[in-house]
């Protein structure tokens, strides 16, 4: 007769232990699945902004032309999308054509208008769309292309350089249209009375204009423009800028002395370069105002490129407040017996 099988306490304990951990593993798996589902549900609950074509290439346009483009966007999320702001970089404007509140699955439109103005060459501008999409709170759109000119002007500006008083100097500019086969210049108007401008040649639709600086006795920098009226449908009015300097018997660099913001009690010095445009020109005397500004000549060269190097010193006893000083250069020049140089800054 067989003896009955007896379950020992150790076996019972092992069975109970296994069952306990099996239950805990199932509970943990269930909790993990619930957390995953919760994460998935949470991730799709927020609004999601989406632009199918966020970049727009307008190709080529002429100066002063405008380009318009409509960007279409969609709310691919599960919550309402709210457009907070549309901000553009300079050169273009943007406006929301539809409502600024977009329900899930619906679309909206933003219209961008780019004005080329007087710019030229390759350009790229941006539009930033701010919304309540937590993943993309600022969506960046771009608009880019090339701005081309109808009128080809060579050179595009006139630099007369440094010209002595009474000296006459001429420059030439060529102008041709890329779109107008029968291109004509109707009128030429210089902005300054001491500038003359006239057409000296016309060949195959290309104009040659001679621009002359004369009859000017005012020493210092000069600037202005040559204004043209043409029959171009794209650039009917054009400005050719000019600049230069009428040099007297002496030239000073810089044109003014700037000490900036200075703590009271501190000494500072600046230097000024004085160029003698004629070999016989000399500095006879230097005066300064106020009295806490002093000067001394630290370099003088008389042969080859005659010049002076002057140190301008701000004394430590200078009073608090704005510096409204003047440096006077007295020379033996008949046309520039006294040259005034401003001295500015602030004592704190």
C-alpha positions as CSV (number, residue, x, y, z in Angstrom):
1,X,0.0,0.0,0.0
2,X,1.3,3.3,-1.1
3,X,1.8,6.1,1.4
4,X,-0.2,9.4,0.7
5,X,1.9,12.3,-0.8
6,X,2.3,14.9,1.9
7,X,2.7,18.7,1.0
8,X,5.4,20.1,3.1
9,X,5.3,23.6,4.5
10,X,8.2,24.6,2.3
11,X,6.3,23.7,-0.9
12,X,3.3,25.6,0.2
13,X,5.4,28.7,0.9
14,X,7.0,28.5,-2.5
15,X,3.6,28.2,-4.3
16,X,2.2,31.2,-2.3
17,X,5.3,33.3,-3.1
18,X,5.0,32.6,-6.8
19,X,1.4,33.5,-6.9
20,X,2.0,36.7,-5.1
21,X,4.7,37.9,-7.5
22,X,2.6,36.8,-10.5
23,X,-0.2,39.0,-9.4
24,X,2.1,42.0,-8.7
25,X,3.7,41.6,-12.2
26,X,0.2,41.7,-13.8
27,X,-0.7,44.8,-11.8
28,X,2.5,46.5,-12.7
29,X,1.9,45.7,-16.4
30,X,-1.6,47.0,-16.2
31,X,-0.4,50.2,-14.6
32,X,2.3,50.6,-17.2
33,X,-0.2,50.2,-20.0
34,X,-2.5,52.7,-18.4
35,X,0.3,55.2,-18.1
36,X,1.2,54.7,-21.8
37,X,-2.4,55.2,-22.8
38,X,-2.5,58.3,-20.6
39,X,0.6,59.7,-22.3
40,X,-0.8,59.0,-25.7
41,X,-4.1,60.7,-24.8
42,X,-2.3,63.6,-23.4
43,X,0.0,64.0,-26.4
44,X,-2.8,64.2,-28.9
45,X,-5.0,66.6,-26.8
46,X,-3.1,69.7,-27.5
47,X,-3.3,71.8,-30.7
48,X,-0.7,71.2,-33.5
49,X,0.0,73.9,-36.1
50,X,1.2,72.6,-39.5
51,X,2.2,74.5,-42.7
52,X,2.5,72.3,-45.8
53,X,4.7,74.9,-47.5
54,X,6.4,77.2,-45.0
55,X,8.9,78.6,-47.5
56,X,8.0,80.7,-50.6
57,X,10.4,81.5,-53.4
58,X,9.0,84.4,-55.5
59,X,11.8,84.1,-58.1
60,X,12.7,87.5,-59.6
61,X,11.0,90.8,-59.3
62,X,12.0,94.4,-60.2
63,X,12.7,97.2,-57.7
64,X,9.6,98.8,-56.2
65,X,7.5,95.8,-57.1
66,X,5.3,93.9,-54.5
67,X,4.7,90.2,-54.0
68,X,1.8,88.6,-52.3
69,X,1.5,85.1,-51.0
70,X,-1.0,83.1,-48.9
71,X,0.4,80.5,-46.5
72,X,-2.2,77.8,-45.6
73,X,-1.9,76.1,-42.2
74,X,-3.9,73.3,-40.5
75,X,-4.6,72.3,-36.9
76,X,-3.6,68.7,-36.7
77,X,-4.1,68.4,-33.0
78,X,-7.1,67.6,-30.8
79,X,-7.6,70.9,-29.1
80,X,-8.4,74.4,-30.4
81,X,-5.4,76.3,-32.0
82,X,-5.1,80.0,-31.2
83,X,-2.9,82.3,-33.2
84,X,-1.5,84.8,-30.8
85,X,0.7,87.0,-33.0
86,X,2.2,87.2,-36.5
87,X,5.5,89.1,-36.6
88,X,7.6,89.9,-39.7
89,X,11.1,91.0,-40.4
90,X,11.5,94.3,-42.2
91,X,10.4,94.6,-45.8
92,X,7.2,92.7,-45.5
93,X,3.8,92.6,-43.8
94,X,1.6,89.7,-42.8
95,X,-2.1,89.4,-41.8
96,X,-4.4,86.6,-40.8
97,X,-7.1,86.2,-43.4
98,X,-9.2,83.7,-41.4
99,X,-10.2,83.6,-37.7
100,X,-7.3,83.4,-35.3
101,X,-9.0,80.4,-33.6
102,X,-8.8,77.2,-35.5
103,X,-10.7,74.0,-34.4
104,X,-9.1,70.6,-34.8
105,X,-8.9,69.5,-38.4
106,X,-9.7,72.9,-39.8
107,X,-7.4,75.2,-41.8
108,X,-6.5,78.9,-41.8
109,X,-4.7,81.4,-44.0
110,X,-2.0,84.0,-43.5
111,X,-1.3,86.6,-46.3
112,X,2.2,88.0,-46.7
113,X,3.0,91.1,-48.7
114,X,6.6,91.9,-49.6
115,X,7.6,95.3,-50.9
116,X,11.0,95.4,-52.6
117,X,11.5,99.1,-52.3
118,X,14.9,100.2,-53.4
119,X,16.6,97.0,-52.4
120,X,18.4,94.8,-54.9
121,X,20.0,91.4,-55.1
122,X,19.1,88.2,-53.2
123,X,16.9,88.7,-50.1
124,X,15.3,86.5,-47.5
125,X,12.7,87.6,-45.0
126,X,11.0,85.7,-42.2
127,X,7.5,85.6,-40.6
128,X,7.1,84.2,-37.1
129,X,3.7,82.8,-36.2
130,X,3.1,82.5,-32.4
131,X,0.4,80.1,-31.2
132,X,-0.6,77.9,-28.3
133,X,0.9,74.8,-29.8
134,X,3.2,73.7,-27.0
135,X,5.5,71.8,-29.4
136,X,6.0,74.7,-31.8
137,X,5.0,77.9,-30.1
138,X,6.9,80.0,-32.7
139,X,6.6,78.7,-36.3
140,X,8.9,80.3,-38.8
141,X,7.9,81.0,-42.4
142,X,10.3,82.4,-45.1
143,X,9.8,84.5,-48.2
144,X,12.8,84.9,-50.5
145,X,14.0,85.7,-54.0
146,X,16.0,88.1,-56.1
147,X,15.3,91.8,-56.8
148,X,16.6,92.9,-60.1
149,X,17.0,96.3,-61.7
150,X,15.7,97.6,-64.9
151,X,18.3,100.4,-65.2
152,X,22.0,99.3,-65.2
153,X,24.0,102.2,-63.8
154,X,27.8,102.1,-63.8
155,X,29.1,103.2,-61.3
156,X,26.0,103.3,-59.0
157,X,27.5,106.3,-57.1
158,X,30.1,109.0,-57.7
159,X,33.0,109.5,-55.4
160,X,34.9,112.7,-56.2
161,X,37.4,112.0,-53.5
162,X,39.4,114.8,-52.0
163,X,39.4,117.9,-54.2
164,X,41.3,121.1,-53.6
165,X,39.4,124.4,-53.4
166,X,38.6,125.7,-56.8
167,X,39.7,122.5,-58.6
168,X,37.4,121.2,-61.3
169,X,36.8,117.5,-61.6
170,X,34.5,115.4,-63.8
171,X,33.2,111.8,-63.6
172,X,31.2,109.8,-66.1
173,X,28.2,107.4,-65.6
174,X,26.7,105.0,-68.1
175,X,22.9,104.1,-68.0
176,X,21.0,101.5,-69.9
177,X,17.6,99.9,-69.6
178,X,17.1,96.1,-69.7
179,X,13.4,96.3,-70.6
180,X,12.8,99.5,-72.6
181,X,14.1,99.2,-76.2
182,X,13.6,102.9,-76.9
183,X,15.0,104.0,-73.6
184,X,15.3,107.8,-73.0
185,X,16.4,110.1,-70.3
186,X,13.9,113.0,-70.1
187,X,15.5,115.2,-67.5
188,X,18.6,115.5,-65.3
189,X,18.6,117.6,-62.1
190,X,21.7,117.9,-59.8
191,X,20.8,118.5,-56.2
192,X,23.7,121.1,-55.7
193,X,24.3,124.3,-57.6
194,X,28.0,123.5,-57.9
195,X,27.4,120.3,-59.8
196,X,26.8,120.2,-63.6
197,X,25.4,117.1,-65.4
198,X,24.9,116.6,-69.1
199,X,24.5,113.8,-71.7
200,X,27.7,113.5,-73.7
201,X,27.0,110.3,-75.7
202,X,24.1,107.9,-76.7
203,X,24.8,104.6,-78.3
204,X,22.6,101.6,-78.7
205,X,20.3,102.8,-76.0
206,X,23.1,103.5,-73.5
207,X,23.6,107.0,-72.2
208,X,26.9,108.5,-71.0
209,X,26.4,111.3,-68.6
210,X,29.3,113.6,-67.5
211,X,29.1,115.0,-64.0
212,X,31.3,117.9,-63.1
213,X,32.2,119.4,-59.7
214,X,33.0,123.1,-60.1
215,X,32.4,126.6,-58.7
216,X,32.6,125.3,-55.1
217,X,34.6,127.2,-52.5
218,X,32.9,125.7,-49.3
219,X,35.5,123.6,-47.5
220,X,34.4,120.3,-46.0
221,X,32.5,117.2,-47.0
222,X,29.9,117.3,-49.8
223,X,27.1,114.9,-50.8
224,X,24.0,114.9,-52.9
225,X,22.4,113.3,-55.8
226,X,21.8,113.4,-59.6
227,X,18.1,113.0,-60.2
228,X,17.0,111.5,-63.5
229,X,13.6,111.2,-65.1
230,X,13.3,108.4,-67.7
231,X,10.7,106.6,-69.8
232,X,11.3,103.3,-68.0
233,X,8.0,101.8,-66.9
234,X,9.7,100.3,-63.9
235,X,12.2,102.9,-62.8
236,X,10.9,106.2,-64.1
237,X,12.9,108.2,-61.5
238,X,16.4,107.5,-60.4
239,X,18.9,109.0,-58.0
240,X,22.6,108.7,-58.5
241,X,24.3,109.7,-55.2
242,X,27.6,111.6,-55.1
243,X,30.0,112.5,-52.3
244,X,33.5,113.8,-51.7
245,X,35.4,116.4,-49.8
246,X,36.6,119.9,-50.6
247,X,40.0,120.2,-49.1
248,X,41.4,123.6,-48.1
249,X,45.0,124.4,-47.2
250,X,44.7,122.1,-44.1
251,X,42.6,119.0,-43.3
252,X,41.9,117.6,-39.8
253,X,41.2,114.1,-38.8
254,X,38.9,113.5,-36.9
255,X,36.6,116.4,-37.5
256,X,35.7,116.5,-33.8
257,X,37.2,115.3,-30.6
258,X,35.0,113.0,-28.5
259,X,36.1,112.1,-24.9
260,X,32.9,110.1,-24.1
261,X,31.8,109.6,-20.6
262,X,34.6,110.4,-18.1
263,X,34.7,109.8,-14.3
264,X,35.6,113.1,-12.5
265,X,39.3,113.2,-11.5
266,X,40.5,111.1,-14.4
267,X,42.9,112.5,-17.0
268,X,42.4,111.6,-20.7
269,X,44.0,112.5,-24.0
270,X,43.0,112.3,-27.6
271,X,45.0,112.9,-30.8
272,X,44.2,115.0,-33.8
273,X,46.0,114.7,-37.2
274,X,46.4,117.9,-39.2
275,X,47.4,117.6,-42.8
276,X,48.9,120.5,-44.6
277,X,47.8,120.4,-48.2
278,X,50.4,123.0,-49.2
279,X,54.0,122.9,-48.2
280,X,54.1,126.5,-46.9
281,X,51.2,126.2,-44.5
282,X,52.1,126.3,-40.8
283,X,50.2,126.3,-37.5
284,X,50.9,129.6,-35.8
285,X,48.9,129.2,-32.6
286,X,46.5,126.8,-30.9
287,X,43.7,127.9,-28.5
288,X,41.4,125.8,-26.5
289,X,38.2,126.3,-24.4
290,X,37.5,125.7,-21.6
291,X,40.7,126.1,-19.6
292,X,40.8,122.5,-18.4
293,X,41.6,121.4,-21.9
294,X,45.2,121.8,-23.1
295,X,47.2,120.9,-26.2
296,X,50.7,120.2,-27.4
297,X,52.3,119.3,-30.8
298,X,53.9,115.9,-30.4
299,X,54.9,115.5,-34.1
300,X,55.7,117.9,-37.0
301,X,56.8,116.8,-40.4
302,X,57.6,119.4,-43.0
303,X,58.9,117.3,-45.9
304,X,56.9,114.9,-48.1
305,X,53.2,114.8,-46.7
306,X,53.6,117.7,-44.3
307,X,51.5,117.3,-41.2
308,X,51.1,117.9,-37.5
309,X,50.0,115.4,-34.7
310,X,48.5,117.2,-31.8
311,X,47.7,115.8,-28.3
312,X,44.5,117.2,-26.7
313,X,44.4,116.6,-23.0
314,X,41.5,116.7,-20.6
315,X,42.6,117.8,-17.1
316,X,41.6,115.9,-13.9
317,X,40.2,119.1,-12.5
318,X,37.4,119.2,-15.2
319,X,34.1,120.1,-13.7
320,X,31.1,117.7,-13.7
321,X,28.8,118.2,-16.7
322,X,28.9,118.3,-20.5
323,X,32.1,119.3,-22.2
324,X,31.3,122.0,-24.8
325,X,34.8,122.8,-25.8
326,X,36.5,124.2,-28.9
327,X,40.0,123.9,-30.3
328,X,41.1,126.7,-32.6
329,X,43.9,126.2,-35.1
330,X,45.4,129.5,-36.3
331,X,47.4,129.2,-39.5
332,X,49.1,131.3,-42.2
333,X,46.5,130.2,-44.7
334,X,44.5,133.0,-46.5
335,X,41.5,130.8,-47.0
336,X,41.7,129.0,-43.6
337,X,43.2,131.4,-41.1
338,X,41.2,129.8,-38.3
339,X,39.8,126.2,-38.2
340,X,37.5,125.3,-35.3
341,X,37.3,121.7,-34.0
342,X,34.5,120.8,-31.5
343,X,35.4,119.0,-28.3
344,X,32.5,117.0,-26.7
345,X,32.0,114.5,-23.9
346,X,30.6,114.4,-20.3
347,X,32.2,114.5,-16.9
348,X,30.4,112.3,-14.3
